[in-house]
Amino acid sequence: MEKNEKVLKPEESLQIINDMISSAKSKLSDKSFNFLVWGWTIALISLSHFIIEYFELYKNPAIVWLLIFPGMIITSIYNYRQGKSTKVFSHIDRVHMFTWIGFIISYFIVLFFMKKLNYQITPLIFILTAFATFVSGFILKFKPLIYGAIIFWIGAVLCFLIPSEFVQLLGFIILVFGFIIPGYMLKSYSKKNA
């Protein structure tokens, strides 16, 4: 150990860790945009899919899922700009980022093999979403994200138990409680701590 290095007391170390968590929590709350964009986008697509399929308005109701691409473009541009403006990128920021990168990679693998899964991918996506949301909530000690993750896990189980024609309607409900409400709570948290 060099002579210039200061040995930290356990209390000081804990304070530094708590400060990092608070800083990352604040940064995440600023990103409520992601939860809200994805929550509303997927919820409205799910509801549209259900309505189109249930009332037989169009032969292929899954076509509405193409609307996911504008959401990808919007959030990619937003996150790129946010990343460029961030001067400090902590370990917790990296863990959070790679958790969601892992989700995206897993999501595309599920999409690529959805024919082999008989197009019944909603419960798998809910499980992946639950995991990424749970990790984010646990690392940042933000309980609404943890509760949102639990809602996604419950939704995944329900997808296996209900008739398939109601899965998209269930998806709408799960997204409202699993992403949209926690997203607004993050936004509120951000305003209070700005």
Secondary structure, DSSP 8 states (H G I E B T S, - for coil): --TT-----HHHHHHHHHHHHHHHHHHHHHTHHHHHHHHHHHHHHHHHHHHHHHTT-SS-GGGGGGGHHHHHHHHHHHHHHHHHH-S---HHHHHHHHHHHHHHHHHHHHHHTTTTTTT--HHHHHHHHHHHHHHHHHHHT-HHHHHHHHHHHHHHHHHHHS-GGGHHHHHHHHHIIIIIHHHHHHHHHHHHT-
